Amino acid sequence: MSAFSATSVWTHRLAALPDAITASAFASLWFAPLWLGPRAISNALLTMLVEFVLVHASGMLGGLLESRSHSRRAQVLALLGFGLLYSAFIGAFALTFSEWWPVLVFAWLLVGKLQDLFGASPADPAHRQRRQTMWAAQVVAYLAAVFITLLLPVPRFGISEAVQPQLGLTGSGLWVEQPQTVVVAGVLYFGLLAWLKWKGSTGVIVK
């Protein structure tokens, strides 16, 4: 706690809230897949794809902002360039699923991640360690969530075979053919992320 001011603690705790809400939404879809509309499961799948890109992007952007050889102006310009590059990936997802909301979600989530990156001086060792630890934790959490649902049987609950044709899923693959796996992966990933951010607000994960 000594490395964190009271304001910083509550800022990091509030940062855990969006992930906690997202995990709760994923969990609700596991039992009532249509309550948020017929495209809810498809949107959940897209959310996981968008988050995969964002996890990669946050690592790249963090490294960029920590560079001491560039001015802040040069970093911001490079940051915009990375944003356009990753937006192209999100645009491909949007075209594939005939949904344009992932572009907006990407922009919104990117702003949230930049808030943490710009929240303190990148040259500050404590800030740099916290950012690097959190990024590594995100990677591990994502891979763990995916492999757990890949290797272990996941009950369908509300996502029954009778309901599945109503979900608007197209293509092939595990997440499409067994959509309960992507939903549970989202529960595990975003839930773990929220917990890590909450614990991080006390400095536990960086000691």
Residue frames as a rotation matrix with the C-alpha (Angstrom) as fourth column:
MET 1
0.559 0.829 0.000 0.00
0.829 -0.559 0.000 0.00
0.000 0.000 -1.000 0.00
SER 2
0.199 -0.520 -0.831 2.90
0.410 -0.726 0.553 2.42
-0.890 -0.450 0.069 0.58
ALA 3
-0.790 -0.565 0.237 3.53
0.414 -0.208 0.886 2.75
-0.452 0.799 0.398 -3.15
PHE 4
-0.415 0.747 0.519 -0.03
0.700 -0.102 0.707 3.81
0.581 0.657 -0.481 -3.83
SER 5
-0.947 0.248 0.205 -1.87
-0.317 -0.827 -0.464 6.97
0.055 -0.504 0.862 -2.85
ALA 6
-0.477 0.846 0.238 -5.51
0.112 0.328 -0.938 6.74
-0.872 -0.421 -0.251 -1.79
THR 7
0.231 0.553 -0.801 -6.55
-0.727 -0.449 -0.520 8.22
-0.647 0.702 0.298 -5.14
SER 8
-0.451 -0.502 -0.738 -4.47
-0.867 0.442 0.230 5.65
0.211 0.744 -0.635 -7.03
VAL 9
-0.927 0.135 0.349 -5.99
-0.041 0.891 -0.453 2.80
-0.372 -0.434 -0.821 -5.02
TRP 10
-0.058 0.998 0.029 -9.54
0.047 0.032 -0.998 3.79
-0.997 -0.057 -0.049 -5.87
THR 11
0.107 0.015 -0.994 -8.63
-0.931 -0.349 -0.106 4.50
-0.349 0.937 -0.023 -9.49
HIS 12
-0.774 -0.467 -0.429 -7.36
-0.588 0.780 0.212 0.94
0.235 0.416 -0.878 -9.84
ARG 13
-0.754 0.567 0.331 -10.35
0.164 0.652 -0.741 -0.49
-0.636 -0.504 -0.585 -8.01
LEU 14
0.215 0.840 -0.498 -12.71
-0.413 -0.384 -0.826 1.32
-0.885 0.383 0.264 -10.36
ALA 15
-0.287 -0.415 -0.863 -10.69
-0.957 0.086 0.277 -0.09
-0.040 0.906 -0.422 -13.26
ALA 16
-0.975 -0.068 0.209 -11.78
-0.088 0.992 -0.092 -3.57
-0.201 -0.108 -0.973 -12.12
LEU 17
-0.300 0.954 0.024 -15.47
-0.280 -0.064 -0.958 -2.70
-0.912 -0.295 0.286 -12.43
PRO 18
0.139 0.392 -0.909 -15.86
-0.977 -0.098 -0.192 -2.97
-0.164 0.915 0.369 -16.25
ASP 19
-0.622 -0.435 -0.651 -14.25
-0.561 0.828 -0.017 -6.42
0.547 0.355 -0.759 -16.25
ALA 20
-0.907 0.351 0.232 -16.46
-0.009 0.535 -0.845 -7.55
-0.421 -0.769 -0.482 -13.38
ILE 21
-0.008 0.941 -0.337 -19.57
-0.595 -0.275 -0.755 -6.35
-0.803 0.195 0.563 -15.26
THR 22
-0.032 -0.072 -0.997 -18.40
-0.969 0.245 0.014 -8.08
0.244 0.967 -0.078 -18.44
ALA 23
-0.926 -0.328 -0.186 -17.77
-0.265 0.917 -0.299 -11.35
0.269 -0.228 -0.936 -16.57
SER 24
-0.604 0.772 0.196 -21.27
-0.105 0.166 -0.980 -11.13
-0.790 -0.613 -0.019 -15.07
ALA 25
0.154 0.657 -0.738 -22.80
-0.875 -0.257 -0.411 -10.55
-0.459 0.709 0.536 -18.51
PHE 26
-0.433 -0.392 -0.811 -20.99
-0.738 0.671 0.070 -13.60
0.518 0.629 -0.580 -19.89
ALA 27
-0.989 0.053 0.135 -22.16
-0.051 0.743 -0.667 -15.69
-0.136 -0.667 -0.733 -16.94
SER 28
-0.246 0.968 -0.058 -25.78
-0.426 -0.162 -0.890 -14.62
-0.871 -0.194 0.452 -17.49
LEU 29
0.085 0.246 -0.966 -25.58
-0.996 0.042 -0.077 -15.70
0.021 0.968 0.249 -21.14
TRP 30
-0.869 -0.438 -0.230 -24.52
-0.424 0.899 -0.108 -19.18
0.254 0.004 -0.967 -20.06
PHE 31
-0.783 0.615 0.091 -27.92
0.348 0.554 -0.757 -19.67
-0.516 -0.561 -0.647 -18.45
ALA 32
0.394 0.913 -0.105 -30.10
0.438 -0.287 -0.852 -17.32
-0.808 0.290 -0.513 -20.55
PRO 33
-0.485 -0.801 0.352 -28.39
0.667 -0.078 0.741 -16.92
-0.566 0.594 0.572 -23.94
LEU 34
-0.331 0.429 0.841 -31.22
0.820 -0.310 0.481 -14.92
0.467 0.849 -0.249 -25.52
TRP 35
0.341 0.604 -0.720 -32.04
0.898 -0.437 0.059 -12.42
-0.279 -0.667 -0.691 -22.79
LEU 36
-0.117 -0.439 -0.891 -29.80
0.064 -0.898 0.434 -9.75
-0.991 -0.007 0.133 -24.35
GLY 37
0.396 0.345 -0.851 -31.06
-0.795 -0.334 -0.506 -10.51
-0.458 0.877 0.142 -27.84
PRO 38
0.963 0.075 0.258 -30.44
0.041 0.908 -0.417 -13.21
-0.265 0.412 0.872 -30.47
ARG 39
0.620 -0.779 0.088 -26.98
0.038 -0.082 -0.996 -11.81
0.783 0.621 -0.021 -31.29
ALA 40
0.785 -0.275 0.555 -25.74
-0.619 -0.388 0.683 -11.78
0.027 -0.880 -0.474 -27.70
ILE 41
0.671 -0.557 0.489 -23.64
0.226 0.782 0.582 -14.96
-0.706 -0.280 0.650 -27.96
SER 42
0.537 -0.457 0.709 -22.20
0.797 0.001 -0.604 -13.82
0.276 0.889 0.365 -31.28
ASN 43
0.667 -0.256 0.700 -21.32
-0.238 -0.963 -0.125 -10.49
0.706 -0.083 -0.704 -29.69
ALA 44
0.818 -0.382 0.430 -19.69
-0.386 0.191 0.903 -12.30
-0.427 -0.904 0.009 -26.77
LEU 45
0.572 -0.612 0.546 -17.53
0.728 0.686 0.005 -14.23
-0.377 0.395 0.838 -29.22
LEU 46
0.503 -0.349 0.790 -16.56
0.491 -0.637 -0.594 -10.98
0.711 0.687 -0.149 -30.94
THR 47
0.856 -0.158 0.492 -15.74
-0.459 -0.672 0.582 -9.45
0.239 -0.724 -0.647 -27.57
MET 48
0.697 -0.621 0.358 -13.23
0.128 0.599 0.790 -12.22
-0.705 -0.505 0.497 -26.88
LEU 49
0.391 -0.551 0.737 -11.63
0.918 0.179 -0.353 -11.70
0.063 0.815 0.576 -30.30
VAL 50
0.642 -0.106 0.759 -11.42
0.059 -0.980 -0.188 -7.95
0.764 0.166 -0.624 -29.75
GLU 51
0.889 -0.293 0.351 -9.90
-0.414 -0.190 0.890 -8.48
-0.194 -0.937 -0.290 -26.31
PHE 52
0.595 -0.704 0.388 -7.25
0.665 0.702 0.254 -10.79
-0.451 0.107 0.886 -27.80
VAL 53
0.298 -0.453 0.840 -6.15
0.711 -0.482 -0.513 -7.98
0.637 0.750 0.178 -30.11
LEU 54
0.731 0.060 0.680 -6.25
-0.265 -0.893 0.364 -5.46
0.629 -0.447 -0.636 -27.25
VAL 55
0.885 -0.457 0.094 -4.06
0.096 0.377 0.921 -7.61
-0.456 -0.806 0.378 -25.00
HIS 56
0.229 -0.813 0.535 -1.44
0.967 0.252 -0.031 -7.71
-0.109 0.524 0.844 -27.73
ALA 57
0.330 -0.045 0.943 -1.86
0.457 -0.867 -0.201 -4.00
0.826 0.497 -0.265 -28.43
SER 58
0.961 0.082 0.265 -1.52
-0.176 -0.560 0.809 -2.97
0.214 -0.824 -0.524 -24.78
GLY 59
0.586 -0.809 0.043 1.84
0.552 0.437 0.710 -4.73
-0.594 -0.392 0.703 -24.56
MET 60
-0.016 -0.566 0.824 3.10
0.967 -0.217 -0.131 -2.97
0.253 0.795 0.551 -27.68
LEU 61
0.488 0.297 0.821 1.77
0.227 -0.951 0.209 0.41
0.843 0.085 -0.532 -26.58
GLY 62
0.985 -0.145 -0.095 3.19
0.073 -0.155 0.985 0.09
-0.158 -0.977 -0.143 -23.09
GLY 63
0.232 -0.955 0.184 6.63
0.853 0.291 0.434 -0.61
-0.468 0.056 0.882 -24.49
LEU 64
0.037 -0.153 0.988 6.31
0.782 -0.611 -0.124 2.37
0.623 0.776 0.097 -26.77
LEU 65
0.749 0.358 0.558 5.35
0.000 -0.842 0.540 4.77
0.663 -0.404 -0.631 -23.99
GLU 66
0.873 -0.463 -0.156 8.22
0.252 0.154 0.955 3.53
-0.418 -0.873 0.252 -21.82
SER 67
0.276 -0.802 0.530 10.75
0.927 0.076 -0.368 4.42
0.255 0.593 0.764 -24.46
ARG 68
0.437 -0.186 -0.880 12.89
0.490 -0.771 0.406 7.29
-0.754 -0.609 -0.246 -23.19
SER 69
-0.611 -0.772 0.179 14.37
0.538 -0.238 0.809 8.01
-0.582 0.590 0.560 -26.62
HIS 70
-0.454 0.538 0.710 11.19
0.684 -0.301 0.665 9.61
0.571 0.787 -0.232 -27.96
SER 71
-0.946 0.225 0.232 9.41
-0.307 -0.850 -0.427 12.80
0.101 -0.475 0.874 -27.00
ARG 72
-0.506 0.839 0.202 5.82
0.120 0.300 -0.946 12.64
-0.854 -0.454 -0.252 -25.77
ARG 73
0.160 0.566 -0.809 4.67
-0.754 -0.459 -0.470 14.12
-0.637 0.685 0.353 -29.10
ALA 74
-0.454 -0.414 -0.789 6.51
-0.840 0.494 0.224 11.40
0.297 0.764 -0.572 -31.05
GLN 75
-0.973 0.120 0.197 5.03
0.009 0.874 -0.486 8.74
-0.230 -0.471 -0.852 -28.76
VAL 76
-0.164 0.980 -0.115 1.51
-0.174 -0.144 -0.974 10.03
-0.971 -0.140 0.194 -29.31
LEU 77
0.104 0.151 -0.983 1.97
-0.970 -0.201 -0.133 10.06
-0.218 0.968 0.125 -33.10
ALA 78
-0.781 -0.429 -0.454 3.31
-0.512 0.856 0.072 6.50
0.357 0.289 -0.888 -33.03
LEU 79
-0.785 0.549 0.287 0.43
0.007 0.470 -0.882 5.58
-0.619 -0.691 -0.373 -30.76
LEU 80
0.142 0.853 -0.502 -2.07
-0.631 -0.312 -0.710 6.82
-0.763 0.418 0.494 -33.34
GLY 81
-0.214 -0.309 -0.927 -0.29
-0.942 0.315 0.112 4.76
0.257 0.897 -0.359 -35.97
PHE 82
-0.993 -0.122 -0.007 -0.59
-0.112 0.933 -0.343 1.61
0.048 -0.339 -0.939 -33.86
GLY 83
-0.420 0.906 0.057 -4.25
-0.190 -0.026 -0.981 2.44
-0.887 -0.423 0.183 -33.27
LEU 84
0.198 0.465 -0.863 -4.92
-0.932 -0.184 -0.313 2.56
-0.304 0.866 0.397 -37.00
LEU 85
-0.603 -0.511 -0.613 -3.02
-0.679 0.732 0.057 -0.69
0.419 0.450 -0.788 -37.54
TYR 86
-0.963 0.241 0.124 -4.99
0.108 0.760 -0.640 -2.59
-0.249 -0.603 -0.758 -34.90
SER 87
-0.185 0.936 -0.300 -8.23
-0.520 -0.352 -0.778 -0.99
-0.834 0.013 0.552 -36.09
ALA 88
-0.240 0.039 -0.970 -7.65
-0.944 0.224 0.242 -2.79
0.227 0.974 -0.017 -39.40
PHE 89
-0.950 -0.104 -0.294 -7.73
-0.037 0.974 -0.225 -6.14
0.310 -0.203 -0.929 -37.56
ILE 90
-0.649 0.758 -0.059 -10.94
0.116 0.023 -0.993 -5.17
-0.752 -0.651 -0.103 -35.80
GLY 91
-0.144 0.578 -0.803 -12.41
-0.861 -0.474 -0.186 -4.01
-0.488 0.665 0.565 -39.09
ALA 92
-0.658 -0.145 -0.739 -11.73
-0.565 0.744 0.357 -7.49
0.498 0.652 -0.571 -40.51
PHE 93
-0.919 0.381 -0.098 -13.68
0.344 0.657 -0.671 -9.03
-0.192 -0.651 -0.735 -37.61
ALA 94
-0.373 0.815 -0.443 -16.50
-0.286 -0.555 -0.781 -6.59
-0.883 -0.165 0.440 -38.23
LEU 95
-0.266 0.232 -0.936 -16.68
-0.964 -0.058 0.260 -7.50
0.006 0.971 0.239 -41.92
THR 96
-0.889 -0.146 -0.434 -16.59
-0.190 0.980 0.059 -11.22
0.416 0.135 -0.899 -41.17
PHE 97
-0.730 0.610 -0.307 -19.49
0.640 0.452 -0.621 -11.02
-0.240 -0.650 -0.721 -38.73
SER 98
-0.319 0.602 0.732 -21.34
0.549 -0.512 0.660 -8.18
0.772 0.613 -0.167 -40.52
GLU 99
0.705 0.448 -0.550 -21.21
0.705 -0.361 0.610 -6.17
0.075 -0.818 -0.571 -37.27
TRP 100
0.177 -0.641 0.747 -19.60
0.298 -0.688 -0.662 -2.74
0.938 0.340 0.069 -36.94
TRP 101
0.898 0.234 0.372 -19.88
-0.241 -0.444 0.863 -2.36
0.367 -0.865 -0.343 -33.17
PRO 102
0.647 -0.708 -0.283 -16.50
0.754 0.539 0.375 -4.09
-0.112 -0.456 0.883 -32.54
VAL 103
-0.114 -0.693 0.712 -14.76
0.655 -0.591 -0.471 -1.00
0.747 0.412 0.522 -33.99
LEU 104
0.306 0.322 0.896 -16.47
-0.376 -0.823 0.425 1.19
0.874 -0.467 -0.131 -31.37
VAL 105
0.996 0.037 -0.082 -15.77
0.053 0.492 0.869 -1.35
0.072 -0.870 0.488 -28.62
PHE 106
0.305 -0.952 0.020 -12.11
0.914 0.287 -0.286 -1.43
0.267 0.106 0.958 -29.63
ALA 107
-0.156 -0.339 0.928 -11.88
0.198 -0.931 -0.307 2.37
0.968 0.136 0.212 -29.49
TRP 108
0.631 0.491 0.600 -13.58
-0.465 -0.380 0.800 2.49
0.621 -0.784 -0.012 -26.09
LEU 109
0.941 -0.290 -0.174 -11.48
0.332 0.693 0.640 -0.27
-0.065 -0.660 0.748 -24.53
LEU 110
0.115 -0.942 0.317 -8.33
0.828 -0.085 -0.554 1.25
0.548 0.326 0.770 -25.98
VAL 111
0.120 0.001 0.993 -9.12
-0.253 -0.967 0.031 4.55
0.960 -0.255 -0.116 -24.27
GLY 112
0.925 0.282 0.253 -9.52
-0.317 0.211 0.925 2.66
0.207 -0.936 0.285 -20.99
LYS 113
0.660 -0.741 -0.123 -6.14
0.751 0.647 0.134 1.00
-0.020 -0.181 0.983 -21.39
LEU 114
-0.035 -0.682 0.731 -4.46
0.549 -0.624 -0.556 4.27
0.835 0.382 0.396 -22.34
GLN 115
0.670 0.333 0.663 -5.78
-0.336 -0.661 0.671 5.83
0.662 -0.673 -0.331 -19.15
ASP 116
0.932 -0.363 0.001 -3.60
0.191 0.491 0.850 3.43
-0.309 -0.792 0.527 -17.20
LEU 117
0.307 -0.867 0.392 -0.63
0.941 0.215 -0.262 3.89
0.143 0.450 0.882 -19.53
PHE 118
-0.138 -0.316 0.939 -0.75
0.304 -0.915 -0.264 7.67
0.943 0.249 0.222 -19.22
GLY 119
0.777 0.623 -0.090 -1.79
0.260 -0.187 0.947 7.65
0.574 -0.759 -0.307 -15.55
ALA 120
0.773 -0.609 -0.176 1.77
0.019 -0.255 0.967 7.99
-0.634 -0.751 -0.186 -14.29
SER 121
0.333 -0.733 -0.594 5.23
-0.913 -0.408 -0.008 8.62
-0.236 0.545 -0.805 -15.66
PRO 122
0.916 0.006 -0.400 6.40
-0.179 0.899 -0.398 5.60
0.358 0.437 0.825 -17.72
ALA 123
-0.002 -1.000 -0.027 9.86
-0.267 0.027 -0.963 6.22
0.964 0.005 -0.267 -16.31
ASP 124
0.061 0.096 0.994 8.62
-0.994 -0.080 0.069 5.57
0.086 -0.992 0.091 -12.77
PRO 125
-0.810 -0.486 -0.329 9.89
-0.483 0.870 -0.098 2.07
0.334 0.079 -0.939 -11.81
ALA 126
-0.731 0.583 0.356 6.79
-0.054 0.470 -0.881 1.23
-0.681 -0.663 -0.312 -9.74
HIS 127
0.236 0.832 -0.503 4.44
-0.657 -0.245 -0.713 2.23
-0.716 0.499 0.488 -12.56
ARG 128
-0.106 -0.354 -0.929 6.50
-0.954 0.299 -0.005 0.32
0.279 0.886 -0.370 -15.12
GLN 129
-0.958 -0.282 0.044 6.59
-0.280 0.900 -0.335 -2.82
0.055 -0.333 -0.941 -12.99
ARG 130
-0.401 0.889 0.221 2.87
-0.168 0.166 -0.972 -2.65
-0.900 -0.427 0.083 -12.31
ARG 131
0.301 0.520 -0.799 2.08
-0.863 -0.209 -0.461 -2.24
-0.407 0.828 0.386 -16.01
GLN 132
-0.390 -0.549 -0.739 4.37
-0.812 0.584 -0.006 -5.08
0.435 0.598 -0.674 -17.08
THR 133
-0.950 0.067 0.304 3.02
-0.144 0.771 -0.620 -7.39
-0.275 -0.633 -0.723 -14.38
MET 134
-0.104 0.994 -0.015 -0.57
-0.341 -0.050 -0.939 -6.62
-0.934 -0.093 0.345 -15.31
TRP 135
0.181 0.124 -0.976 0.08
-0.983 -0.017 -0.185 -7.17
-0.040 0.992 0.119 -19.01
ALA 136
-0.760 -0.519 -0.391 1.71
-0.523 0.846 -0.107 -10.55
0.386 0.123 -0.914 -18.33
ALA 137
-0.763 0.540 0.356 -1.22
-0.081 0.466 -0.881 -11.48
-0.642 -0.701 -0.312 -16.09
GLN 138
0.165 0.848 -0.503 -3.67
-0.732 -0.236 -0.639 -10.64
-0.661 0.474 0.582 -18.89
VAL 139
-0.158 -0.310 -0.937 -1.83
-0.907 0.422 0.013 -12.91
0.391 0.852 -0.348 -21.32
VAL 140
-0.968 -0.246 -0.054 -1.73
-0.196 0.872 -0.449 -15.79
0.158 -0.424 -0.892 -18.84
ALA 141
-0.500 0.849 0.170 -5.39
-0.245 0.049 -0.968 -15.28
-0.831 -0.525 0.184 -17.88
TYR 142
0.200 0.583 -0.788 -6.53
-0.931 -0.138 -0.338 -15.29
-0.305 0.801 0.515 -21.51
LEU 143
-0.372 -0.426 -0.825 -4.56
-0.702 0.710 -0.050 -18.40
0.607 0.561 -0.564 -22.45
ALA 144
-0.980 0.019 0.200 -5.65
-0.139 0.655 -0.742 -20.19
-0.145 -0.755 -0.639 -19.27
ALA 145
-0.209 0.978 -0.018 -9.32
-0.526 -0.128 -0.841 -19.40
-0.824 -0.166 0.541 -19.91
VAL 146
0.214 0.253 -0.944 -9.10
-0.973 0.137 -0.184 -20.66
0.083 0.958 0.275 -23.48
PHE 147
-0.544 -0.527 -0.653 -7.21
-0.521 0.822 -0.230 -23.86
0.658 0.216 -0.721 -22.70
ILE 148
-0.857 0.305 0.414 -9.33
-0.274 0.410 -0.870 -24.75
-0.436 -0.859 -0.268 -19.66
THR 149
0.138 0.986 -0.098 -12.51
-0.587 0.001 -0.810 -24.58
-0.798 0.169 0.579 -21.75
LEU 150
0.128 -0.176 -0.976 -10.76
-0.939 0.295 -0.176 -26.42
0.319 0.939 -0.127 -24.58
LEU 151
-0.687 -0.585 -0.432 -9.54
-0.421 0.804 -0.420 -29.33
0.593 -0.107 -0.798 -22.45
LEU 152
-0.921 0.374 0.107 -12.37
0.061 0.412 -0.909 -29.68
-0.384 -0.831 -0.402 -19.92
PRO 153
-0.486 0.822 0.297 -16.02
0.765 0.236 0.599 -30.49
0.422 0.518 -0.744 -20.69
VAL 154
-0.974 0.219 -0.050 -18.22
-0.180 -0.893 -0.413 -27.42
-0.135 -0.394 0.909 -20.37
PRO 155
-0.450 0.874 0.182 -21.93
0.741 0.479 -0.471 -28.03
-0.499 -0.077 -0.863 -19.68
ARG 156
-0.600 0.261 0.756 -24.33
0.594 -0.488 0.639 -26.26
0.536 0.833 0.138 -21.99
PHE 157
-0.679 0.491 -0.546 -26.88
0.391 -0.388 -0.835 -25.16
-0.622 -0.780 0.071 -19.38
GLY 158
0.199 0.876 -0.439 -29.11
-0.008 -0.446 -0.895 -22.65
-0.980 0.182 -0.082 -21.22
ILE 159
-0.121 -0.307 -0.944 -27.17
-0.923 -0.314 0.220 -22.87
-0.364 0.898 -0.245 -24.49
SER 160
0.062 0.254 0.965 -28.90
-0.075 0.966 -0.249 -26.05
-0.995 -0.057 0.079 -25.57
GLU 161
-0.820 -0.336 0.463 -28.76
0.367 0.313 0.876 -27.64
-0.439 0.888 -0.133 -29.00
ALA 162
0.049 0.928 0.370 -32.37
0.993 -0.007 -0.114 -26.52
-0.103 0.373 -0.922 -29.51
VAL 163
0.709 0.195 -0.678 -31.46
0.301 -0.953 0.040 -22.88
-0.638 -0.232 -0.734 -28.79
GLN 164
-0.212 -0.975 -0.073 -28.19
0.360 -0.147 0.921 -22.81
-0.908 0.169 0.382 -30.74
PRO 165
-0.342 0.075 0.937 -29.75
0.939 -0.010 0.344 -22.27
0.035 0.997 -0.067 -34.23
GLN 166
0.706 0.694 0.140 -31.28
0.676 -0.720 0.155 -19.03
0.209 -0.015 -0.978 -32.87
LEU 167
0.465 -0.582 -0.667 -27.90
0.508 -0.442 0.739 -17.54
-0.725 -0.683 0.089 -31.90
GLY 168
0.982 0.010 -0.189 -26.89
-0.141 -0.625 -0.768 -16.35
-0.125 0.781 -0.612 -35.37
LEU 169
0.186 -0.971 0.152 -23.48
-0.379 0.072 0.922 -18.00
-0.906 -0.229 -0.355 -35.27
THR 170
0.954 0.058 -0.293 -21.75
-0.298 0.254 -0.920 -18.59
0.021 0.966 0.259 -38.60
GLY 171
0.102 -0.970 -0.222 -18.58
-0.872 0.020 -0.489 -20.36
0.478 0.243 -0.844 -39.61
SER 172
0.673 0.027 -0.739 -16.92
0.161 0.970 0.182 -23.26
0.722 -0.241 0.648 -37.82
GLY 173
-0.459 -0.865 0.202 -14.64
-0.165 -0.141 -0.976 -23.97
0.873 -0.482 -0.078 -34.91
LEU 174
-0.620 0.152 -0.770 -15.09
0.700 0.551 -0.454 -24.82
0.356 -0.820 -0.448 -31.25
TRP 175
-0.876 0.251 -0.413 -16.46
0.095 -0.749 -0.656 -21.43
-0.473 -0.613 0.632 -30.22
VAL 176
-0.553 0.700 -0.451 -19.08
-0.822 -0.370 0.434 -21.58
0.137 0.610 0.780 -32.97
GLU 177
-0.270 0.426 -0.864 -20.00
-0.203 0.852 0.483 -25.24
0.941 0.306 -0.143 -32.68
GLN 178
0.085 0.268 -0.960 -19.96
0.891 0.410 0.194 -25.25
0.445 -0.872 -0.204 -28.86
PRO 179
0.063 -0.057 0.996 -20.67
0.098 -0.993 -0.063 -21.61
0.993 0.102 -0.057 -27.94
GLN 180
0.962 0.265 -0.068 -20.83
0.082 -0.045 0.996 -22.40
0.261 -0.963 -0.065 -24.23
THR 181
0.337 -0.913 -0.232 -17.02
0.941 0.323 0.098 -22.68
-0.014 -0.251 0.968 -24.35
VAL 182
-0.416 -0.490 0.766 -16.48
0.538 -0.812 -0.227 -19.07
0.733 0.318 0.601 -25.41
VAL 183
0.474 0.662 0.581 -19.02
-0.162 -0.582 0.797 -17.88
0.865 -0.472 -0.169 -22.85
VAL 184
0.934 -0.157 -0.322 -17.28
0.358 0.369 0.858 -19.69
-0.015 -0.916 0.401 -20.00
ALA 185
-0.038 -0.982 0.184 -13.89
0.970 -0.080 -0.228 -18.56
0.239 0.170 0.956 -21.30
GLY 186
-0.146 0.073 0.987 -15.19
0.131 -0.987 0.093 -14.99
0.980 0.143 0.135 -21.02
VAL 187
0.870 0.480 0.116 -16.42
-0.086 -0.084 0.993 -15.61
0.486 -0.873 -0.032 -17.47
LEU 188
0.639 -0.687 -0.347 -13.02
0.755 0.474 0.453 -16.98
-0.147 -0.551 0.821 -16.43
TYR 189
-0.214 -0.819 0.532 -10.94
0.881 -0.398 -0.258 -14.37
0.423 0.413 0.807 -18.22
PHE 190
-0.102 0.214 0.971 -12.81
-0.014 -0.977 0.214 -11.21
0.995 0.008 0.103 -17.32
GLY 191
0.903 0.425 -0.061 -13.52
0.022 0.094 0.995 -12.48
0.429 -0.900 0.076 -13.81
LEU 192
0.431 -0.831 -0.351 -9.84
0.896 0.349 0.273 -13.20
-0.105 -0.432 0.896 -13.19
LEU 193
-0.335 -0.547 0.767 -8.89
0.657 -0.719 -0.227 -9.86
0.676 0.428 0.600 -14.71
ALA 194
0.416 0.569 0.710 -11.26
-0.163 -0.721 0.673 -8.01
0.895 -0.396 -0.207 -12.39
TRP 195
0.945 -0.081 -0.316 -9.84
0.322 0.376 0.869 -9.86
0.049 -0.923 0.382 -9.39
LEU 196
0.074 -0.996 0.049 -6.25
0.993 0.069 -0.096 -9.11
0.092 0.055 0.994 -10.44
LYS 197
-0.244 -0.119 0.962 -7.00
0.302 -0.952 -0.041 -5.41
0.922 0.281 0.268 -10.88
TRP 198
0.760 0.560 0.329 -8.70
-0.165 -0.324 0.931 -5.28
0.629 -0.762 -0.154 -7.50
LYS 199
0.759 -0.553 -0.343 -5.75
0.621 0.454 0.639 -7.01
-0.198 -0.698 0.688 -5.84
GLY 200
-0.101 -0.836 0.540 -3.42
0.912 -0.295 -0.286 -4.77
0.398 0.463 0.792 -7.80
SER 201
0.443 0.354 0.823 -5.06
0.081 -0.931 0.357 -1.73
0.893 -0.091 -0.441 -6.22
THR 202
0.977 -0.121 0.173 -3.33
-0.185 -0.096 0.978 -2.71
-0.102 -0.988 -0.116 -2.97
GLY 203
0.251 -0.946 -0.206 -0.02
-0.959 -0.214 -0.188 -3.46
0.134 0.244 -0.960 -4.66
VAL 204
0.476 -0.032 0.879 -0.31
-0.448 0.851 0.273 -7.20
-0.757 -0.524 0.390 -3.93
ILE 205
0.879 -0.043 0.475 0.53
0.363 0.707 -0.608 -8.38
-0.309 0.706 0.637 -7.45
VAL 206
0.691 -0.674 0.261 3.63
-0.050 -0.405 -0.913 -6.22
0.721 0.617 -0.314 -7.74
LYS 207
0.654 -0.486 0.579 5.35
-0.723 -0.178 0.667 -7.07
-0.221 -0.855 -0.468 -4.47
